[in-house]
Amino acid sequence: MAENEKTDIKEIQKEQHQKPDGILTKKINGKTFVTEIYFDKNSKETFQDKLLKVVQSEQK
């Protein structure tokens, strides 16, 4: 299953022709999670604005 997921991600990346703006790697209980981050270059919101929204929604 993991191999299929890796193949699917690579196929999506080839179609998009876009490199990630950032990559987060986190190890939890012996498993490594790699998250690629893409930002909309046309967005009016900053990363700080978006992060503030997430933090505020978590506090509710």
PyMOL Python script that loads the backbone (N, CA, C, O; Angstrom):
from pymol import cmd

cmd.read_pdbstr("""\
ATOM      1  N   MET A   1       0.824  -1.198   0.000  1.00  0.00           N
ATOM      2  CA  MET A   1       0.000   0.000   0.000  1.00  0.00           C
ATOM      3  C   MET A   1       0.868   1.263   0.000  1.00  0.00           C
ATOM      4  O   MET A   1       0.568   2.220  -0.713  1.00  0.00           O
ATOM      5  N   ALA A   2       1.929   1.268   0.787  1.00  0.00           N
ATOM      6  CA  ALA A   2       2.786   2.447   0.858  1.00  0.00           C
ATOM      7  C   ALA A   2       3.475   2.713  -0.479  1.00  0.00           C
ATOM      8  O   ALA A   2       3.653   3.865  -0.873  1.00  0.00           O
ATOM      9  N   GLU A   3       3.861   1.643  -1.172  1.00  0.00           N
ATOM     10  CA  GLU A   3       4.497   1.822  -2.478  1.00  0.00           C
ATOM     11  C   GLU A   3       3.535   2.467  -3.468  1.00  0.00           C
ATOM     12  O   GLU A   3       3.930   3.337  -4.244  1.00  0.00           O
ATOM     13  N   ASN A   4       2.260   2.038  -3.444  1.00  0.00           N
ATOM     14  CA  ASN A   4       1.269   2.631  -4.341  1.00  0.00           C
ATOM     15  C   ASN A   4       1.078   4.106  -4.039  1.00  0.00           C
ATOM     16  O   ASN A   4       0.934   4.917  -4.954  1.00  0.00           O
ATOM     17  N   GLU A   5       1.077   4.457  -2.755  1.00  0.00           N
ATOM     18  CA  GLU A   5       0.908   5.857  -2.365  1.00  0.00           C
ATOM     19  C   GLU A   5       2.075   6.693  -2.864  1.00  0.00           C
ATOM     20  O   GLU A   5       1.879   7.811  -3.340  1.00  0.00           O
ATOM     21  N   LYS A   6       3.294   6.158  -2.758  1.00  0.00           N
ATOM     22  CA  LYS A   6       4.467   6.882  -3.239  1.00  0.00           C
ATOM     23  C   LYS A   6       4.376   7.091  -4.748  1.00  0.00           C
ATOM     24  O   LYS A   6       4.696   8.169  -5.249  1.00  0.00           O
ATOM     25  N   THR A   7       3.940   6.064  -5.469  1.00  0.00           N
ATOM     26  CA  THR A   7       3.803   6.169  -6.918  1.00  0.00           C
ATOM     27  C   THR A   7       2.743   7.199  -7.278  1.00  0.00           C
ATOM     28  O   THR A   7       2.947   8.007  -8.184  1.00  0.00           O
ATOM     29  N   ASP A   8       1.611   7.177  -6.574  1.00  0.00           N
ATOM     30  CA  ASP A   8       0.538   8.137  -6.842  1.00  0.00           C
ATOM     31  C   ASP A   8       1.009   9.566  -6.621  1.00  0.00           C
ATOM     32  O   ASP A   8       0.698  10.448  -7.421  1.00  0.00           O
ATOM     33  N   ILE A   9       1.750   9.809  -5.554  1.00  0.00           N
ATOM     34  CA  ILE A   9       2.249  11.153  -5.254  1.00  0.00           C
ATOM     35  C   ILE A   9       3.200  11.615  -6.350  1.00  0.00           C
ATOM     36  O   ILE A   9       3.141  12.765  -6.786  1.00  0.00           O
ATOM     37  N   LYS A  10       4.076  10.720  -6.795  1.00  0.00           N
ATOM     38  CA  LYS A  10       5.017  11.086  -7.850  1.00  0.00           C
ATOM     39  C   LYS A  10       4.285  11.419  -9.147  1.00  0.00           C
ATOM     40  O   LYS A  10       4.674  12.340  -9.865  1.00  0.00           O
ATOM     41  N   GLU A  11       3.219  10.666  -9.448  1.00  0.00           N
ATOM     42  CA  GLU A  11       2.447  10.944 -10.665  1.00  0.00           C
ATOM     43  C   GLU A  11       1.756  12.297 -10.574  1.00  0.00           C
ATOM     44  O   GLU A  11       1.718  13.039 -11.555  1.00  0.00           O
ATOM     45  N   ILE A  12       1.217  12.623  -9.420  1.00  0.00           N
ATOM     46  CA  ILE A  12       0.553  13.919  -9.223  1.00  0.00           C
ATOM     47  C   ILE A  12       1.564  15.045  -9.385  1.00  0.00           C
ATOM     48  O   ILE A  12       1.274  16.053 -10.028  1.00  0.00           O
ATOM     49  N   GLN A  13       2.746  14.880  -8.808  1.00  0.00           N
ATOM     50  CA  GLN A  13       3.770  15.913  -8.906  1.00  0.00           C
ATOM     51  C   GLN A  13       4.193  16.132 -10.350  1.00  0.00           C
ATOM     52  O   GLN A  13       4.431  17.269 -10.758  1.00  0.00           O
ATOM     53  N   LYS A  14       4.290  15.054 -11.133  1.00  0.00           N
ATOM     54  CA  LYS A  14       4.659  15.187 -12.536  1.00  0.00           C
ATOM     55  C   LYS A  14       3.608  15.982 -13.300  1.00  0.00           C
ATOM     56  O   LYS A  14       3.942  16.801 -14.156  1.00  0.00           O
ATOM     57  N   GLU A  15       2.333  15.739 -12.989  1.00  0.00           N
ATOM     58  CA  GLU A  15       1.245  16.441 -13.662  1.00  0.00           C
ATOM     59  C   GLU A  15       1.241  17.918 -13.299  1.00  0.00           C
ATOM     60  O   GLU A  15       0.966  18.760 -14.154  1.00  0.00           O
ATOM     61  N   GLN A  16       1.537  18.247 -12.061  1.00  0.00           N
ATOM     62  CA  GLN A  16       1.472  19.629 -11.602  1.00  0.00           C
ATOM     63  C   GLN A  16       2.705  20.427 -12.021  1.00  0.00           C
ATOM     64  O   GLN A  16       2.607  21.639 -12.214  1.00  0.00           O
ATOM     65  N   HIS A  17       3.852  19.784 -12.166  1.00  0.00           N
ATOM     66  CA  HIS A  17       5.110  20.451 -12.495  1.00  0.00           C
ATOM     67  C   HIS A  17       5.416  21.569 -11.515  1.00  0.00           C
ATOM     68  O   HIS A  17       5.882  22.639 -11.905  1.00  0.00           O
ATOM     69  N   GLN A  18       5.154  21.318 -10.261  1.00  0.00           N
ATOM     70  CA  GLN A  18       5.379  22.329  -9.234  1.00  0.00           C
ATOM     71  C   GLN A  18       6.125  21.690  -8.072  1.00  0.00           C
ATOM     72  O   GLN A  18       5.751  20.621  -7.590  1.00  0.00           O
ATOM     73  N   LYS A  19       7.171  22.351  -7.635  1.00  0.00           N
ATOM     74  CA  LYS A  19       7.911  21.867  -6.477  1.00  0.00           C
ATOM     75  C   LYS A  19       7.234  22.392  -5.221  1.00  0.00           C
ATOM     76  O   LYS A  19       6.661  23.482  -5.238  1.00  0.00           O
ATOM     77  N   PRO A  20       7.292  21.634  -4.132  1.00  0.00           N
ATOM     78  CA  PRO A  20       6.675  22.117  -2.891  1.00  0.00           C
ATOM     79  C   PRO A  20       7.381  23.355  -2.360  1.00  0.00           C
ATOM     80  O   PRO A  20       8.591  23.518  -2.524  1.00  0.00           O
ATOM     81  N   ASP A  21       6.608  24.220  -1.725  1.00  0.00           N
ATOM     82  CA  ASP A  21       7.175  25.425  -1.109  1.00  0.00           C
ATOM     83  C   ASP A  21       7.860  25.094   0.206  1.00  0.00           C
ATOM     84  O   ASP A  21       8.722  25.842   0.669  1.00  0.00           O
ATOM     85  N   GLY A  22       7.482  23.982   0.802  1.00  0.00           N
ATOM     86  CA  GLY A  22       8.092  23.545   2.050  1.00  0.00           C
ATOM     87  C   GLY A  22       7.813  22.077   2.282  1.00  0.00           C
ATOM     88  O   GLY A  22       6.855  21.526   1.739  1.00  0.00           O
ATOM     89  N   ILE A  23       8.645  21.446   3.084  1.00  0.00           N
ATOM     90  CA  ILE A  23       8.460  20.038   3.421  1.00  0.00           C
ATOM     91  C   ILE A  23       8.626  19.894   4.926  1.00  0.00           C
ATOM     92  O   ILE A  23       9.625  20.328   5.499  1.00  0.00           O
ATOM     93  N   LEU A  24       7.633  19.279   5.555  1.00  0.00           N
ATOM     94  CA  LEU A  24       7.694  19.003   6.996  1.00  0.00           C
ATOM     95  C   LEU A  24       7.868  17.503   7.184  1.00  0.00           C
ATOM     96  O   LEU A  24       7.183  16.712   6.536  1.00  0.00           O
ATOM     97  N   THR A  25       8.769  17.114   8.057  1.00  0.00           N
ATOM     98  CA  THR A  25       8.980  15.711   8.377  1.00  0.00           C
ATOM     99  C   THR A  25       8.798  15.534   9.878  1.00  0.00           C
ATOM    100  O   THR A  25       9.413  16.246  10.672  1.00  0.00           O
ATOM    101  N   LYS A  26       7.954  14.587  10.264  1.00  0.00           N
ATOM    102  CA  LYS A  26       7.664  14.348  11.683  1.00  0.00           C
ATOM    103  C   LYS A  26       7.647  12.851  11.924  1.00  0.00           C
ATOM    104  O   LYS A  26       7.012  12.109  11.174  1.00  0.00           O
ATOM    105  N   LYS A  27       8.335  12.400  12.959  1.00  0.00           N
ATOM    106  CA  LYS A  27       8.352  10.990  13.317  1.00  0.00           C
ATOM    107  C   LYS A  27       7.454  10.782  14.522  1.00  0.00           C
ATOM    108  O   LYS A  27       7.655  11.402  15.567  1.00  0.00           O
ATOM    109  N   ILE A  28       6.459   9.909  14.381  1.00  0.00           N
ATOM    110  CA  ILE A  28       5.507   9.625  15.452  1.00  0.00           C
ATOM    111  C   ILE A  28       5.394   8.107  15.599  1.00  0.00           C
ATOM    112  O   ILE A  28       5.062   7.406  14.642  1.00  0.00           O
ATOM    113  N   ASN A  29       5.668   7.612  16.791  1.00  0.00           N
ATOM    114  CA  ASN A  29       5.575   6.180  17.091  1.00  0.00           C
ATOM    115  C   ASN A  29       6.310   5.321  16.072  1.00  0.00           C
ATOM    116  O   ASN A  29       5.793   4.287  15.650  1.00  0.00           O
ATOM    117  N   GLY A  30       7.494   5.728  15.677  1.00  0.00           N
ATOM    118  CA  GLY A  30       8.300   4.936  14.764  1.00  0.00           C
ATOM    119  C   GLY A  30       7.944   5.093  13.298  1.00  0.00           C
ATOM    120  O   GLY A  30       8.598   4.498  12.441  1.00  0.00           O
ATOM    121  N   LYS A  31       6.923   5.880  12.992  1.00  0.00           N
ATOM    122  CA  LYS A  31       6.538   6.124  11.599  1.00  0.00           C
ATOM    123  C   LYS A  31       6.939   7.539  11.221  1.00  0.00           C
ATOM    124  O   LYS A  31       6.783   8.469  12.013  1.00  0.00           O
ATOM    125  N   THR A  32       7.447   7.697  10.029  1.00  0.00           N
ATOM    126  CA  THR A  32       7.870   9.008   9.559  1.00  0.00           C
ATOM    127  C   THR A  32       6.820   9.564   8.599  1.00  0.00           C
ATOM    128  O   THR A  32       6.459   8.920   7.615  1.00  0.00           O
ATOM    129  N   PHE A  33       6.346  10.750   8.898  1.00  0.00           N
ATOM    130  CA  PHE A  33       5.352  11.424   8.059  1.00  0.00           C
ATOM    131  C   PHE A  33       6.035  12.582   7.341  1.00  0.00           C
ATOM    132  O   PHE A  33       6.645  13.444   7.972  1.00  0.00           O
ATOM    133  N   VAL A  34       5.927  12.590   6.027  1.00  0.00           N
ATOM    134  CA  VAL A  34       6.505  13.656   5.214  1.00  0.00           C
ATOM    135  C   VAL A  34       5.344  14.405   4.570  1.00  0.00           C
ATOM    136  O   VAL A  34       4.535  13.822   3.847  1.00  0.00           O
ATOM    137  N   THR A  35       5.275  15.705   4.844  1.00  0.00           N
ATOM    138  CA  THR A  35       4.189  16.536   4.325  1.00  0.00           C
ATOM    139  C   THR A  35       4.777  17.621   3.433  1.00  0.00           C
ATOM    140  O   THR A  35       5.660  18.375   3.841  1.00  0.00           O
ATOM    141  N   GLU A  36       4.270  17.682   2.217  1.00  0.00           N
ATOM    142  CA  GLU A  36       4.712  18.723   1.294  1.00  0.00           C
ATOM    143  C   GLU A  36       3.695  19.857   1.331  1.00  0.00           C
ATOM    144  O   GLU A  36       2.487  19.617   1.329  1.00  0.00           O
ATOM    145  N   ILE A  37       4.185  21.084   1.364  1.00  0.00           N
ATOM    146  CA  ILE A  37       3.318  22.254   1.485  1.00  0.00           C
ATOM    147  C   ILE A  37       3.384  23.061   0.191  1.00  0.00           C
ATOM    148  O   ILE A  37       4.462  23.362  -0.321  1.00  0.00           O
ATOM    149  N   TYR A  38       2.212  23.400  -0.319  1.00  0.00           N
ATOM    150  CA  TYR A  38       2.112  24.227  -1.516  1.00  0.00           C
ATOM    151  C   TYR A  38       1.313  25.483  -1.177  1.00  0.00           C
ATOM    152  O   TYR A  38       0.268  25.399  -0.531  1.00  0.00           O
ATOM    153  N   PHE A  39       1.796  26.632  -1.603  1.00  0.00           N
ATOM    154  CA  PHE A  39       1.097  27.889  -1.365  1.00  0.00           C
ATOM    155  C   PHE A  39       0.563  28.431  -2.680  1.00  0.00           C
ATOM    156  O   PHE A  39       1.194  28.289  -3.727  1.00  0.00           O
ATOM    157  N   ASP A  40      -0.597  29.049  -2.611  1.00  0.00           N
ATOM    158  CA  ASP A  40      -1.180  29.694  -3.782  1.00  0.00           C
ATOM    159  C   ASP A  40      -0.498  31.041  -3.964  1.00  0.00           C
ATOM    160  O   ASP A  40      -0.631  31.928  -3.120  1.00  0.00           O
ATOM    161  N   LYS A  41       0.220  31.194  -5.046  1.00  0.00           N
ATOM    162  CA  LYS A  41       0.984  32.421  -5.281  1.00  0.00           C
ATOM    163  C   LYS A  41       0.071  33.635  -5.520  1.00  0.00           C
ATOM    164  O   LYS A  41       0.512  34.777  -5.391  1.00  0.00           O
ATOM    165  N   ASN A  42      -1.202  33.387  -5.869  1.00  0.00           N
ATOM    166  CA  ASN A  42      -2.140  34.474  -6.151  1.00  0.00           C
ATOM    167  C   ASN A  42      -2.970  34.874  -4.935  1.00  0.00           C
ATOM    168  O   ASN A  42      -3.774  35.803  -5.012  1.00  0.00           O
ATOM    169  N   SER A  43      -2.780  34.178  -3.810  1.00  0.00           N
ATOM    170  CA  SER A  43      -3.562  34.445  -2.611  1.00  0.00           C
ATOM    171  C   SER A  43      -3.203  35.790  -1.997  1.00  0.00           C
ATOM    172  O   SER A  43      -2.047  36.212  -2.035  1.00  0.00           O
ATOM    173  N   LYS A  44      -4.195  36.455  -1.436  1.00  0.00           N
ATOM    174  CA  LYS A  44      -3.976  37.742  -0.758  1.00  0.00           C
ATOM    175  C   LYS A  44      -3.609  37.542   0.709  1.00  0.00           C
ATOM    176  O   LYS A  44      -3.031  38.431   1.336  1.00  0.00           O
ATOM    177  N   GLU A  45      -3.951  36.349   1.265  1.00  0.00           N
ATOM    178  CA  GLU A  45      -3.634  36.053   2.657  1.00  0.00           C
ATOM    179  C   GLU A  45      -2.172  35.638   2.794  1.00  0.00           C
ATOM    180  O   GLU A  45      -1.619  34.989   1.906  1.00  0.00           O
ATOM    181  N   THR A  46      -1.564  36.006   3.886  1.00  0.00           N
ATOM    182  CA  THR A  46      -0.198  35.578   4.163  1.00  0.00           C
ATOM    183  C   THR A  46      -0.233  34.258   4.940  1.00  0.00           C
ATOM    184  O   THR A  46      -1.280  33.851   5.443  1.00  0.00           O
ATOM    185  N   PHE A  47       0.906  33.609   5.029  1.00  0.00           N
ATOM    186  CA  PHE A  47       1.004  32.388   5.818  1.00  0.00           C
ATOM    187  C   PHE A  47       0.651  32.667   7.270  1.00  0.00           C
ATOM    188  O   PHE A  47       0.013  31.845   7.926  1.00  0.00           O
ATOM    189  N   GLN A  48       1.061  33.816   7.769  1.00  0.00           N
ATOM    190  CA  GLN A  48       0.773  34.190   9.155  1.00  0.00           C
ATOM    191  C   GLN A  48      -0.737  34.299   9.368  1.00  0.00           C
ATOM    192  O   GLN A  48      -1.240  33.847  10.397  1.00  0.00           O
ATOM    193  N   ASP A  49      -1.476  34.891   8.415  1.00  0.00           N
ATOM    194  CA  ASP A  49      -2.936  34.992   8.507  1.00  0.00           C
ATOM    195  C   ASP A  49      -3.566  33.611   8.598  1.00  0.00           C
ATOM    196  O   ASP A  49      -4.445  33.375   9.427  1.00  0.00           O
ATOM    197  N   LYS A  50      -3.114  32.700   7.743  1.00  0.00           N
ATOM    198  CA  LYS A  50      -3.679  31.353   7.719  1.00  0.00           C
ATOM    199  C   LYS A  50      -3.367  30.595   9.006  1.00  0.00           C
ATOM    200  O   LYS A  50      -4.222  29.892   9.545  1.00  0.00           O
ATOM    201  N   LEU A  51      -2.142  30.743   9.491  1.00  0.00           N
ATOM    202  CA  LEU A  51      -1.748  30.066  10.716  1.00  0.00           C
ATOM    203  C   LEU A  51      -2.550  30.594  11.906  1.00  0.00           C
ATOM    204  O   LEU A  51      -2.945  29.819  12.778  1.00  0.00           O
ATOM    205  N   LEU A  52      -2.788  31.885  11.947  1.00  0.00           N
ATOM    206  CA  LEU A  52      -3.589  32.479  13.014  1.00  0.00           C
ATOM    207  C   LEU A  52      -5.004  31.907  13.012  1.00  0.00           C
ATOM    208  O   LEU A  52      -5.559  31.636  14.077  1.00  0.00           O
ATOM    209  N   LYS A  53      -5.592  31.720  11.839  1.00  0.00           N
ATOM    210  CA  LYS A  53      -6.934  31.120  11.736  1.00  0.00           C
ATOM    211  C   LYS A  53      -6.949  29.707  12.309  1.00  0.00           C
ATOM    212  O   LYS A  53      -7.891  29.322  13.002  1.00  0.00           O
ATOM    213  N   VAL A  54      -5.906  28.937  12.018  1.00  0.00           N
ATOM    214  CA  VAL A  54      -5.821  27.561  12.528  1.00  0.00           C
ATOM    215  C   VAL A  54      -5.742  27.560  14.042  1.00  0.00           C
ATOM    216  O   VAL A  54      -6.450  26.804  14.707  1.00  0.00           O
ATOM    217  N   VAL A  55      -4.879  28.408  14.589  1.00  0.00           N
ATOM    218  CA  VAL A  55      -4.711  28.475  16.040  1.00  0.00           C
ATOM    219  C   VAL A  55      -6.011  28.902  16.712  1.00  0.00           C
ATOM    220  O   VAL A  55      -6.397  28.337  17.735  1.00  0.00           O
ATOM    221  N   GLN A  56      -6.681  29.888  16.145  1.00  0.00           N
ATOM    222  CA  GLN A  56      -7.949  30.367  16.728  1.00  0.00           C
ATOM    223  C   GLN A  56      -9.023  29.290  16.664  1.00  0.00           C
ATOM    224  O   GLN A  56      -9.807  29.151  17.603  1.00  0.00           O
ATOM    225  N   SER A  57      -9.075  28.529  15.583  1.00  0.00           N
ATOM    226  CA  SER A  57     -10.090  27.474  15.475  1.00  0.00           C
ATOM    227  C   SER A  57      -9.820  26.339  16.458  1.00  0.00           C
ATOM    228  O   SER A  57     -10.759  25.696  16.928  1.00  0.00           O
ATOM    229  N   GLU A  58      -8.553  26.087  16.775  1.00  0.00           N
ATOM    230  CA  GLU A  58      -8.193  25.048  17.737  1.00  0.00           C
ATOM    231  C   GLU A  58      -8.559  25.447  19.155  1.00  0.00           C
ATOM    232  O   GLU A  58      -8.823  24.580  19.988  1.00  0.00           O
ATOM    233  N   GLN A  59      -8.581  26.741  19.449  1.00  0.00           N
ATOM    234  CA  GLN A  59      -8.882  27.217  20.794  1.00  0.00           C
ATOM    235  C   GLN A  59     -10.369  27.155  21.126  1.00  0.00           C
ATOM    236  O   GLN A  59     -10.740  27.182  22.299  1.00  0.00           O
ATOM    237  N   LYS A  60     -11.212  27.072  20.125  1.00  0.00           N
ATOM    238  CA  LYS A  60     -12.668  27.068  20.349  1.00  0.00           C
ATOM    239  C   LYS A  60     -13.180  25.775  20.879  1.00  0.00           C
ATOM    240  O   LYS A  60     -14.381  25.635  21.112  1.00  0.00           O
TER     241      LYS A  60
END
""", "prot")
cmd.dss("prot")
cmd.show_as("cartoon", "prot")
cmd.util.cbc("prot")
cmd.orient("prot")
